[in-house]
């Protein structure tokens, strides 16, 4: 059953950013203003686009940042091809598969995969999250250290199941899925994001249909990220599993990679 989306407004954090904020408001079909009665606001300022919830106990703003913070640390010290996510998608000597991240969210896993040298297409159906991603990628493209990674990332605002079933784009070697809810990570950062996005985005009830579409489309494998103790997505059972402390990767192999 669908519910009404909370009131949302677009606003500029400083007068100099009014034009950019107005452009985002027009693209997203949202009102532009400075009212403070709306529960949520999409704000544009010197640090780019961010989503905030108002109220005394509301979490802080959320934005996509591939240049500083956690993304920069992961880029510099993340462990390279030895990371579990790298093994899950098939990264190896001479192998950097073409990946379609069908549940891009805020793009963290896609950025890690691009950091490893994999071309990644990011699908995101929710317009607000897609806007945050687009803004984050644009800022990364202007950064000397992150630009080469951002160049490997292509954002496509689309419903993933329809995109896959419709045969859109180039056939991906790997399709990566991480349904948004229930989320495996209980860190303060992720909890803040989930508090913001749940009322605006809702759940992902169509994971079985998405998995079936991914299995029909990927040429080499489908990888599903899950909470460590959660059941596998309903449907075909995974061929094997890579398990970590808090999460795991269910892997559905179709064809082996050959190193170049």
C-alpha positions as CSV (number, residue, x, y, z in Angstrom):
1,X,0.0,0.0,0.0
2,X,1.5,3.3,-1.0
3,X,1.6,6.3,1.4
4,X,1.9,10.0,0.7
5,X,5.5,11.3,0.5
6,X,6.4,13.8,3.2
7,X,6.5,17.4,2.2
8,X,9.8,18.4,0.5
9,X,11.2,21.7,-0.7
10,X,14.4,22.7,-2.5
11,X,16.4,25.6,-1.1
12,X,19.6,27.5,-1.6
13,X,21.9,27.6,1.4
14,X,23.3,31.0,0.2
15,X,22.0,33.5,-2.3
16,X,24.8,32.7,-4.7
17,X,23.4,29.2,-5.2
18,X,19.8,30.2,-5.9
19,X,20.1,29.6,-9.6
20,X,21.5,26.1,-9.2
21,X,18.8,25.3,-6.5
22,X,16.1,26.5,-8.9
23,X,17.5,24.3,-11.7
24,X,17.3,21.2,-9.4
25,X,13.8,22.2,-8.3
26,X,12.6,22.4,-11.9
27,X,14.2,19.1,-12.8
28,X,12.7,17.3,-9.9
29,X,9.3,18.9,-10.0
30,X,9.7,20.3,-6.5
31,X,8.9,23.8,-5.0
32,X,11.8,26.2,-4.5
33,X,11.7,28.3,-1.4
34,X,13.0,29.0,2.1
35,X,10.1,27.9,4.1
36,X,10.9,25.9,7.3
37,X,7.6,24.1,7.7
38,X,8.4,21.2,5.3
39,X,9.8,18.1,7.0
40,X,12.5,17.6,4.4
41,X,14.6,19.8,2.3
42,X,17.0,19.3,-0.6
43,X,19.6,22.0,-0.2
44,X,22.2,23.3,-2.6
45,X,25.3,25.1,-1.3
46,X,29.1,25.3,-1.6
47,X,29.5,21.6,-0.8
48,X,26.9,20.5,-3.3
49,X,23.5,18.9,-3.0
50,X,22.4,17.5,0.4
51,X,19.2,16.1,1.8
52,X,18.1,17.1,5.3
53,X,15.3,16.4,7.7
54,X,14.1,19.1,10.1
55,X,13.4,18.8,13.7
56,X,15.3,18.7,17.1
57,X,16.1,15.0,16.9
58,X,16.6,14.8,13.1
59,X,19.8,13.3,11.7
60,X,22.3,15.5,10.0
61,X,22.4,16.2,6.2
62,X,23.2,13.4,3.8
63,X,25.1,13.9,0.5
64,X,27.3,11.9,-1.8
65,X,31.0,12.6,-1.4
66,X,33.5,10.6,-3.4
67,X,36.4,13.0,-2.8
68,X,36.8,13.3,1.0
69,X,35.9,11.4,4.2
70,X,35.2,7.7,4.1
71,X,35.5,7.5,0.3
72,X,38.9,9.0,0.3
73,X,40.1,6.7,3.1
74,X,38.7,3.6,1.3
75,X,40.4,4.8,-2.0
76,X,43.8,5.1,-0.3
77,X,43.7,2.3,2.3
78,X,40.9,0.0,1.3
79,X,42.9,-3.1,0.5
80,X,42.6,-3.2,-3.3
81,X,41.9,-6.5,-5.0
82,X,42.1,-8.3,-1.6
83,X,38.8,-6.9,-0.5
84,X,35.9,-9.3,-0.2
85,X,33.8,-7.3,-2.6
86,X,36.6,-7.6,-5.2
87,X,36.6,-11.3,-4.9
88,X,32.8,-11.5,-5.0
89,X,32.6,-9.7,-8.4
90,X,35.5,-11.7,-9.9
91,X,38.4,-9.1,-9.9
92,X,41.6,-10.9,-10.6
93,X,44.9,-10.7,-12.6
94,X,43.9,-9.2,-15.9
95,X,40.2,-9.3,-15.0
96,X,38.2,-6.1,-14.4
97,X,34.6,-7.0,-15.2
98,X,32.0,-4.6,-16.5
99,X,29.6,-4.2,-13.6
100,X,26.0,-3.0,-13.4
101,X,25.1,-1.9,-9.9
102,X,21.3,-2.3,-10.0
103,X,20.7,-0.8,-6.5
104,X,23.2,2.1,-6.6
105,X,21.9,4.0,-3.5
106,X,24.6,6.5,-2.5
107,X,27.2,4.8,-4.7
108,X,29.6,3.6,-2.1
109,X,30.1,0.1,-3.4
110,X,30.1,1.3,-7.0
111,X,32.9,3.7,-6.1
112,X,34.9,0.9,-4.5
113,X,34.5,-1.2,-7.7
114,X,35.5,1.7,-9.9
115,X,38.5,2.3,-7.7
116,X,39.5,-1.3,-8.5
117,X,39.4,-0.4,-12.2
118,X,36.0,-1.8,-13.1
119,X,33.6,0.1,-15.3
120,X,30.4,0.5,-13.4
121,X,26.9,1.5,-14.5
122,X,24.8,2.7,-11.6
123,X,21.0,2.3,-11.8
124,X,18.9,4.3,-9.3
125,X,15.2,4.6,-9.6
126,X,14.5,7.1,-6.8
127,X,14.9,10.7,-8.3
128,X,16.2,12.3,-5.0
129,X,18.9,9.7,-4.6
130,X,19.8,9.9,-8.3
131,X,20.2,13.6,-7.9
132,X,22.5,13.2,-4.9
133,X,24.5,10.7,-6.9
134,X,24.7,12.9,-10.0
135,X,25.9,15.9,-7.9
136,X,28.5,13.7,-6.1
137,X,29.9,12.3,-9.4
138,X,30.1,15.8,-10.9
139,X,32.2,17.0,-7.9
140,X,34.4,13.9,-8.1
141,X,35.0,14.6,-11.8
142,X,36.5,18.0,-10.9
143,X,38.9,16.5,-8.4
144,X,42.3,15.5,-9.7
145,X,42.6,12.4,-7.5
146,X,39.0,11.1,-8.0
147,X,38.3,12.1,-11.6
148,X,39.8,9.0,-13.1
149,X,37.6,6.8,-10.9
150,X,34.5,8.9,-11.5
151,X,35.1,8.5,-15.3
152,X,34.5,4.8,-14.9
153,X,31.1,5.4,-13.3
154,X,28.0,6.0,-15.4
155,X,24.7,6.9,-13.7
156,X,21.4,5.9,-15.3
157,X,18.2,7.0,-13.5
158,X,16.0,4.0,-14.1
159,X,14.0,1.2,-12.5
160,X,16.4,-1.7,-12.5
161,X,13.9,-4.5,-13.2
162,X,12.4,-2.7,-16.1
163,X,15.9,-1.7,-17.4
164,X,17.1,-5.3,-17.3
165,X,14.0,-6.9,-18.7
166,X,14.0,-4.3,-21.5
167,X,17.5,-5.2,-22.6
168,X,18.8,-1.7,-22.1
169,X,22.5,-0.9,-22.5
170,X,25.4,-3.1,-23.0
171,X,25.2,-6.6,-21.5
172,X,27.0,-6.5,-18.1
173,X,29.4,-9.2,-17.1
174,X,28.4,-8.8,-13.4
175,X,25.2,-7.5,-11.9
176,X,25.5,-6.4,-8.3
177,X,22.5,-6.1,-6.0
178,X,22.2,-4.7,-2.5
179,X,18.5,-4.2,-1.7
180,X,18.2,-1.1,0.5
181,X,16.1,-2.6,3.3
182,X,16.7,-4.3,5.7
183,X,20.2,-2.8,5.7
184,X,23.1,-4.8,7.0
185,X,25.1,-1.9,8.4
186,X,24.2,-0.6,11.8
187,X,26.8,2.2,11.9
188,X,25.6,5.6,13.0
189,X,26.2,6.9,9.4
190,X,24.0,4.4,7.7
191,X,21.3,4.6,10.4
192,X,21.2,8.3,9.7
193,X,20.7,7.7,6.0
194,X,18.1,5.1,6.6
195,X,16.1,7.4,8.9
196,X,16.1,10.0,6.1
197,X,15.4,7.7,3.2
198,X,12.8,5.3,4.6
199,X,9.9,7.8,4.6
200,X,10.9,9.2,1.2
201,X,11.9,6.0,-0.6
202,X,10.2,3.0,1.2
203,X,11.3,-0.6,1.0
204,X,12.5,-2.9,-1.8
205,X,9.7,-5.5,-2.0
206,X,10.6,-6.5,-5.5
207,X,14.0,-8.1,-4.8
208,X,13.0,-11.6,-6.1
209,X,11.9,-10.1,-9.4
210,X,15.1,-8.0,-9.7
211,X,17.2,-11.1,-9.0
212,X,15.4,-13.1,-11.7
213,X,15.9,-10.2,-14.2
214,X,19.6,-10.0,-13.2
215,X,20.2,-13.7,-13.7
216,X,18.6,-13.5,-17.1
217,X,20.8,-10.6,-18.2
218,X,24.3,-10.9,-16.6
219,X,26.8,-12.8,-18.8
220,X,29.1,-14.1,-16.0
221,X,27.6,-13.7,-12.6
222,X,25.2,-12.0,-10.2
223,X,26.4,-10.9,-6.8
224,X,23.9,-10.1,-4.0
225,X,25.1,-8.3,-0.8
226,X,23.1,-9.4,2.2
227,X,23.2,-9.1,6.0
228,X,25.2,-12.0,7.3
229,X,22.3,-13.8,8.9
230,X,19.6,-12.9,6.5
231,X,18.0,-15.5,4.2
232,X,19.0,-15.5,0.6
233,X,16.6,-13.7,-1.8
234,X,13.7,-15.9,-2.7
235,X,14.3,-17.8,-6.0
236,X,17.3,-19.6,-7.3
237,X,19.8,-20.5,-4.6
238,X,23.3,-19.0,-4.8
239,X,26.2,-21.1,-6.1
240,X,28.4,-20.1,-3.2
241,X,28.8,-17.5,-0.5
242,X,31.6,-15.2,0.8
243,X,30.9,-14.3,4.4
244,X,32.3,-11.5,6.4
245,X,31.6,-10.2,10.0
246,X,28.4,-8.3,9.3
247,X,27.6,-9.0,5.7
248,X,28.0,-11.7,3.0
249,X,28.0,-12.0,-0.7
250,X,25.7,-14.5,-2.4
251,X,27.2,-15.4,-5.7
252,X,25.3,-16.8,-8.7
253,X,27.9,-17.9,-11.2
254,X,27.1,-18.3,-14.9
255,X,30.4,-18.3,-16.7
256,X,34.1,-18.2,-15.7
257,X,36.3,-15.1,-16.3
258,X,39.3,-15.5,-18.5
259,X,42.2,-13.2,-17.7
260,X,43.5,-11.1,-20.6
